[in-house]
Amino acid sequence: MKRIVLLAITGLILLFTLVAALAAPHSETPNDPRVNPDANACYGGGSMAGKCKLDDELWIAGWYEIRLEQGLISRDQIPDPYKWLLDAPQSTDELVPLSTPEVKPG
C-alpha cells in the first residue's frame, strides 16, 4: 500500500513539474550575433528581412551582413561571393559644405 501511495505522489509531482515547465514563458533567442551564433539579417527585424525567402545564398549573405552591421567583422572579412553586400566605402576626404552657396545676380 505504501508503494502505491509513493508512486502516486511521485507521479503527481512529475505531472506538476511538467505543467509548470510548459507554462513558463518562452524565451526567444535574440537576433543579436553577440549572443546568438545563428543570428541573421534575414530574420524579422534584420536589414534583409523578407528578402531571403528560400534562397540559400541570401541566407548566407544575411549571416555576414548582420555581423558587419554590428561591427563584429570587417569589410575585408566578407568572402568574395558576398562583396555585393558592401556599399561604396565612405571617403573621409570629401568636403562637406557648411552653408548653402549664394547665387550672385548678373
N, C-alpha and C positions, 0 to 999 in steps of 0.2 A: 504494500500500500504506500509506503514511504517513497518507493521508487517511482510510482505513477505520479504522485504529487510533485516530486522533484523534477521529473520530466516535463510535467505540465507547466510548472513555474519557469523552467529554463526555456521552454518553447515560447511562453508569453514574453519573457524578457527579450528573446531574439526577435520576435514579431514587433515589439515596441521600438527596438533599436532600428530595425529595417524601416519602419514607418517614419521615424524621426529623421533618418538619413535621407530618405526620398523627399521629405517635406522641406528640407533645408533649401534655401535659395541657391539657384545655380550661379556659380561664379564663373563668368566668361573670361577667357584669357584675352587680355587687351591686344589690340593690333599695334603693338609697340615693339620694334625689333630689339630694344634694350632688355626686354623681359620675356619676349616670345620669339623663339628661333624660327617659327613658321609665319611671322608677320609678313604681310604682302600688301603692296599698294592696290592690288585688285580687290581686296576685301572692302566691305562697306566702310565709308569714311576715308578711304585711301584716295590718292590722286588719280588712280586708274580704275576706280570702282565702276562697274557696269561696262567696262570696255573689253574685258578679257574673255568673257563667256567660256568657250571650250577650247580656246587657242592656247596650247601648251607654251608656245614661245612667249606670249604675252604674260603668262603666269610667271615664267622665269624672269622676264624683264621686270615684273612687278616686285619680285623679291629684291632685286638690285635697287630699283627705284626708291623704295621706302627707306632703305639703308643709306642711300645717297642723300635723300631729303633730311634724314635725321643726323647727317654728318658722321655716320659710323664708318663709311668707306669714302675714298676719294674718287675723283673723276678718272684717275689713272687705273683704278681697280675694276672698272667696268669692262667686261670682256668685249672684244671687237664686235660680235654679232648684236650687241645691245648698245653700241655707241650712239644710236639714233635717239636714245633717251636724253642725251646731253644737249642742252641748249648751247648756243654760241657762248664762249667764255666772256664774262664781263670784263671790259677793259677799264682799268683804273686811270688810264692816261687821258680819257676824254674830258674835255672841259664842259662844265655844266653852266649855262648862263644863269646868273643870279637875278636878272631882271629882263623884262621884255624890251627889245631894241626899239628906239623911237624912229619913226619914219619922218624924214625932213621933206617938206614940200619943195617942189621945184626942180 
